[in-house]
Amino acid sequence: MCAATAAQRGRDVLLLDNSRKVGKKILMSGGGRCNFTNLYVGPDNYVCHNPHFCKSALSRYTQWDFIALVERYGIAYHERDHGQLFCDDSSRQILNMLLAECNQAGVTLRAGCEVLSISYDEQYHLTTSEGEFCSPSLVVATGGLSIPTMGSSGFGYAIARQFGLNVLPQRAGLVPFTFSDRMKVLTERLAGISLPVSMSTADRSFTEQLLFTHRGLSGPVALQLSNYWQAGEPIRLDLLPDLTADHWLLELKKAHPRGLLKNLLAKRLAKKLVIEWIRLEWPEWEERPMAEIPDRVLGQIGEQLNGWKLKPAGTEGYRTAEVTLGGVDTDELSSKTMACRHQPGLFFIGEVVDVTGHLGGFNFQWAWSSGYTAGQFA
C-alpha cells in the first residue's frame, strides 16, 4: 500500500520482501477470504498507549477509500457480523489488487530478499542478499512477532533500536486463553462447543461467540479480550448475557418446582456444557428438584451464571496470535506522516508500531491507512 502510494507520487520505489511468497498474511486471513476492513472503523477499535495517535492516518485514508479501491477492481465482497467485510471469492484478489497498483505505478518488487544490515549517512544504505541499495527514505513495514511460521521476527524492532527509537514491550494479541487448573479438564471435555457470551476484565467487556477448545477458551470474544488482559488477572464470563440469571432461576423454581436445574438450564445452554458446569461448581444440586434448592443458593448460582470468575494460566502465545501488542513507541513518530521525529527519512507503519486493532478487519485498515499516509511523505 505504501509502495504503490509513494510511486504514484512519482517516487522511485523499491519494495523488499524477505519471503519468496509475498502477501502470505493476506492470503491466510479470514479463512482465505480476507477480512479486509470494517464498516465501523474508529480510534476506539485500537489499543495504543497514545489513543489519539491513530486518528490522523485513519482519517487520511478511511475504510471507504479502501472499499472504493476494492470496488474499482470489481472484487465482490459481503458483510458479516459487526461490519466485517470479506471477499466473496478469495484473499488472493486483495493481494493481486495491491500488486497491480504497485505494478501500474512502477514499483520494483524483490521477493526473497533478506536485509542483512542498514546504515545511514545522509542516505540509507542496505546490504541485502540481493546486493546493495541506497535511498533517502526507508519505510519499515515488517510486522510483529505473531505466527512465526509465516516468517515474522523482531527485525523491525531491531531497526528502531538501532536508530535510537524507544520500543515498547511486546506480547501476543488476539490470542486464545489457556488454563492449567480444573478449567483445563473442563475445556477439553467441552471442546467444539460455541455460544454467545460476555467476557470481561476489570475495565473492558465484549459480547461475542466463545469457543471451548482442547487448550482453553477461544472464539471472537476471547480473542478480543486478550488485547486487554494482563497476566495473572481474572476474567469474568457471563453465560447468559441477555438474562438476569438469579431472577430467572427464581421464576423457573415457581413454574417448574419438580424440574431439575440441569434440564431447565439446558433450554438456554448446550446440555453438555450445563452438565459439566454443574458438576464442577454445584455438584450437590445436580439431581435435586428446583423446589429443594433454597432461593439463596439459586441466587448464588444465578450470579455465577452472569459472572463466572476464571483465572487463565496464560495465552497460546505468538504461535497462534493474530497480532502483536506493543512495538515502536508512537511518541517517536509523527501521527501525520508516520515519520520518525528525530531520524530523517525513516518511517514505521503497520503492526511494527504500537497500534493494535480489534478483531474484524481493523488491523488491515491500520495497514492501509498507515501505509497510505507514509506513502504521501516518504
C-alpha positions in Angstrom: 0.0 0.0 0.0 2.8 2.4 0.9 4.9 1.4 -2.1 2.1 2.0 -4.6 1.1 5.3 -3.0 4.7 6.6 -3.0 5.2 5.5 -6.6 2.0 7.2 -7.7 3.6 10.4 -6.5 6.5 9.9 -8.8 8.9 8.4 -6.3 11.3 5.7 -7.4 10.3 2.8 -5.1 12.0 -0.5 -4.3 9.9 -2.9 -2.3 11.9 -5.6 -0.5 10.2 -8.7 1.0 12.3 -11.4 2.7 9.7 -14.0 1.8 9.7 -15.6 -1.7 5.9 -15.7 -1.5 4.6 -12.1 -1.0 1.5 -11.3 1.0 1.2 -14.5 2.9 -0.7 -13.0 5.8 -3.2 -11.5 3.3 -3.7 -14.9 1.7 -4.3 -16.7 5.0 -6.6 -14.1 6.6 -10.3 -14.6 7.1 -10.1 -18.3 6.3 -8.8 -17.4 2.8 -11.5 -14.7 2.2 -9.6 -11.8 3.7 -11.5 -9.6 6.2 -10.0 -6.6 4.5 -11.7 -3.8 6.5 -14.7 -2.9 8.7 -17.6 -0.6 8.1 -17.3 0.9 11.6 -13.6 1.9 12.0 -12.7 4.4 14.7 -9.9 5.1 17.2 -11.8 3.1 19.9 -11.1 0.0 17.9 -7.4 0.3 18.6 -5.1 -0.4 21.5 -2.2 2.1 21.9 -0.5 3.8 24.8 -1.5 7.1 23.0 -5.1 6.5 22.0 -5.1 9.6 19.8 -2.2 8.6 17.6 -4.1 6.5 15.0 -6.8 9.2 14.3 -4.8 11.2 11.7 -3.9 8.2 9.5 -7.4 6.6 9.8 -9.0 9.9 8.7 -6.4 10.5 5.9 -7.3 7.1 4.3 -10.6 5.6 5.6 -12.3 2.3 5.2 -14.5 3.9 2.5 -11.3 4.7 0.5 -10.2 1.1 0.6 -13.8 -0.1 -0.2 -13.8 2.2 -3.3 -10.5 0.7 -4.4 -11.9 -2.8 -4.0 -15.0 -1.9 -6.0 -12.9 -0.3 -8.7 -11.2 -3.7 -9.2 -14.6 -5.4 -9.4 -14.0 -7.5 -6.3 -17.2 -8.9 -4.9 -17.5 -8.8 -1.1 -20.0 -9.3 1.7 -20.6 -8.1 5.2 -20.6 -10.4 8.2 -21.3 -9.7 11.9 -20.2 -6.3 13.3 -19.5 -4.7 10.0 -16.7 -7.1 8.9 -16.1 -7.1 5.1 -14.9 -10.3 3.3 -14.2 -11.2 -0.3 -16.8 -13.4 -1.8 -14.1 -15.4 -3.6 -10.6 -15.3 -2.3 -8.0 -13.3 -0.4 -5.8 -13.5 -3.4 -8.0 -10.9 -5.1 -6.9 -8.3 -2.5 -3.2 -9.3 -2.9 -3.5 -9.2 -6.7 -5.1 -5.7 -6.5 -2.3 -4.4 -4.4 0.4 -5.9 -6.6 -1.4 -4.4 -9.7 -1.4 -1.0 -8.0 2.4 -1.4 -7.4 3.0 -2.6 -11.0 1.0 0.2 -12.6 2.9 2.8 -10.5 6.3 1.4 -11.4 7.3 -0.2 -8.1 10.2 -2.6 -8.3 9.5 -5.7 -6.2 12.2 -8.0 -5.0 10.9 -11.1 -3.2 13.1 -13.4 -1.2 15.4 -10.5 -0.4 16.9 -10.6 3.1 18.1 -7.3 4.6 21.5 -8.1 6.3 22.4 -4.6 7.6 21.3 -1.0 7.4 23.4 2.2 7.9 22.8 5.9 7.5 25.0 8.6 6.1 22.6 11.2 4.7 21.1 8.2 2.8 20.1 4.7 4.0 22.5 2.0 2.8 21.0 -1.5 2.8 23.2 -4.6 2.4 20.9 -7.4 1.3 21.1 -10.9 -0.1 20.3 -9.3 -3.5 23.0 -6.7 -3.3 23.5 -3.1 -2.1 20.8 -0.4 -2.2 20.6 3.2 -1.0 17.8 5.7 -0.6 17.0 8.9 1.2 13.9 7.3 2.7 13.3 4.0 4.4 9.9 2.6 5.3 9.8 -0.3 7.8 6.7 -2.5 7.5 8.0 -5.7 8.9 5.0 -6.7 11.1 5.3 -8.1 14.6 6.1 -11.4 16.2 2.8 -13.2 15.7 2.6 -16.5 13.7 6.4 -17.1 13.4 5.8 -19.9 10.8 4.8 -17.0 8.4 8.3 -15.6 8.7 7.6 -12.9 11.4 10.6 -11.8 13.5 11.7 -8.9 15.7 13.7 -7.3 12.8 11.6 -4.1 12.7 12.1 -3.5 16.4 15.9 -4.0 16.0 15.9 -1.4 13.2 14.0 1.0 15.5 16.5 0.4 18.4 19.5 0.8 16.0 18.3 4.4 15.3 17.6 5.2 18.9 13.8 4.8 19.0 12.0 3.6 22.1 10.3 0.2 21.6 7.5 -0.8 24.0 7.4 -4.3 25.3 5.6 -6.8 23.1 3.1 -9.5 23.8 0.7 -11.7 21.9 -2.7 -10.2 21.0 -6.0 -11.6 19.6 -5.0 -14.9 21.0 -6.8 -17.8 22.9 -6.6 -18.2 26.6 -5.1 -21.3 28.2 -5.7 -22.9 31.7 -3.8 -25.1 34.0 -6.3 -25.7 36.8 -9.6 -27.6 36.8 -10.8 -25.5 33.9 -8.3 -27.2 31.6 -10.1 -30.5 32.1 -13.4 -28.9 31.5 -12.4 -27.1 28.3 -11.0 -30.4 27.0 -14.3 -32.1 27.6 -16.3 -29.2 26.0 -14.0 -28.7 23.0 -16.0 -27.7 20.0 -18.9 -26.1 21.9 -19.6 -22.5 20.9 -22.1 -20.0 22.4 -22.6 -16.2 22.7 -21.3 -14.8 25.9 -20.0 -11.7 27.5 -16.4 -11.8 28.7 -14.8 -9.1 30.8 -11.7 -7.9 32.5 -12.0 -5.3 35.3 -12.4 -2.4 32.8 -13.3 -4.0 29.4 -16.1 -6.2 28.1 -17.0 -7.9 24.8 -20.1 -9.8 23.8 -19.5 -12.3 21.0 -19.1 -16.1 20.4 -17.0 -18.1 22.7 -15.4 -21.4 21.6 -14.2 -24.1 24.0 -11.0 -25.8 22.8 -8.7 -28.6 23.9 -6.3 -25.9 25.2 -8.7 -23.4 26.7 -11.1 -20.6 25.5 -11.1 -19.1 22.0 -13.6 -17.6 19.6 -14.0 -13.9 18.8 -14.9 -12.9 22.4 -11.8 -14.4 23.9 -9.5 -13.0 21.1 -10.9 -9.5 21.6 -10.5 -9.6 25.4 -6.9 -10.9 25.1 -5.8 -7.5 23.9 -6.8 -6.0 27.3 -5.9 -8.9 29.6 -2.8 -8.7 31.8 -1.1 -11.9 33.1 -2.4 -13.0 36.4 -5.7 -11.1 36.0 -9.0 -12.9 36.4 -11.7 -12.7 33.7 -15.5 -13.0 34.1 -17.7 -15.0 31.9 -21.4 -14.2 31.5 -23.0 -17.3 30.1 -26.4 -15.7 29.8 -25.7 -12.1 28.8 -29.4 -11.4 27.8 -30.7 -12.5 31.2 -30.6 -11.5 34.9 -30.0 -15.1 35.8 -30.8 -15.1 39.5 -34.3 -13.6 38.9 -34.8 -16.1 36.0 -34.0 -19.1 38.2 -36.4 -18.0 40.9 -39.1 -17.7 38.2 -38.2 -21.2 37.0 -38.5 -22.6 40.5 -42.1 -21.2 40.8 -43.0 -22.5 37.3 -41.2 -25.9 37.5 -40.8 -26.9 41.1 -40.2 -30.5 40.2 -37.8 -29.8 37.4 -34.1 -30.4 37.6 -31.8 -27.4 37.4 -29.6 -29.1 34.7 -32.6 -29.7 32.5 -34.0 -26.2 32.8 -30.6 -24.6 32.1 -30.3 -26.9 29.1 -33.1 -25.0 27.4 -30.8 -22.0 27.2 -27.3 -23.6 27.1 -25.8 -26.6 25.5 -26.7 -29.7 27.6 -23.1 -30.9 27.7 -21.9 -27.5 29.0 -24.7 -27.4 31.7 -23.8 -30.9 33.0 -20.1 -30.2 33.1 -20.6 -26.8 34.7 -22.9 -28.0 37.4 -20.6 -31.0 38.2 -17.7 -28.6 38.5 -19.4 -25.8 40.5 -22.7 -27.1 42.1 -22.5 -30.9 42.2 -24.7 -31.3 45.3 -27.7 -29.8 43.3 -27.3 -31.9 40.1 -30.1 -34.3 40.8 -32.3 -32.2 43.2 -35.6 -30.7 42.0 -35.8 -26.9 41.9 -38.2 -26.9 44.9 -35.4 -28.3 47.1 -32.8 -25.6 46.2 -33.0 -22.7 48.6 -33.6 -19.3 47.0 -30.3 -18.1 48.4 -28.5 -20.8 46.6 -30.4 -20.1 43.3 -29.3 -16.5 43.7 -25.7 -17.6 44.0 -26.0 -19.9 41.0 -27.5 -17.1 39.0 -24.8 -14.7 40.0 -22.2 -17.2 38.8 -24.0 -17.8 35.5 -23.8 -14.0 34.9 -20.3 -13.7 36.4 -18.2 -16.9 36.3 -14.8 -15.9 37.6 -11.9 -17.7 35.8 -8.1 -17.2 36.0 -6.3 -18.0 32.8 -2.8 -19.5 33.1 -1.8 -17.5 30.0 -2.4 -17.5 26.3 -1.3 -19.6 23.4 1.3 -17.0 22.6 2.7 -15.9 19.3 2.2 -19.3 17.7 -1.5 -18.6 17.1 -1.7 -14.9 17.9 -3.2 -12.8 15.1 -1.3 -9.6 16.1 1.5 -8.3 18.4 0.7 -5.7 21.0 3.4 -3.1 21.7 6.2 -2.2 19.4 7.7 1.1 18.2 6.6 3.8 20.6 4.2 6.2 18.8 5.8 9.1 20.8 8.8 8.6 18.4 6.6 9.1 15.3 4.6 11.9 13.6 1.0 10.8 13.5 0.5 12.9 10.4 3.3 11.3 8.4 4.4 8.1 10.2 8.0 9.5 10.0 10.5 9.4 12.9 10.7 12.7 14.7 14.5 12.6 15.2 15.7 10.4 12.3 15.4 11.9 8.8 13.6 9.8 6.2 12.8 6.9 8.4 9.2 5.7 8.6 7.4 2.9 10.6 4.0 1.6 9.6 1.6 -1.3 10.3 1.9 -3.8 13.0 5.5 -3.0 13.9 4.1 0.2 15.5 2.4 0.2 18.9 -1.1 0.3 17.3 -3.2 -2.9 17.6 -6.7 -3.3 16.2 -9.6 -5.3 17.4 -10.6 -8.5 15.6 -12.7 -7.7 12.5 -10.6 -6.1 9.8 -9.3 -3.2 11.9 -5.6 -4.3 11.7 -5.8 -4.5 7.9 -7.3 -1.0 7.9 -4.4 0.3 10.0 -2.1 -1.3 7.4 -3.9 0.5 4.6 -4.2 3.8 6.4 -0.6 4.0 7.9 0.8 2.7 4.6 -1.0 5.3 2.5 0.0 8.1 5.0 3.7 7.2 4.9 3.5 6.9 1.1 2.4 10.5 0.9 5.6 11.7 2.6 8.3 9.1 2.1 
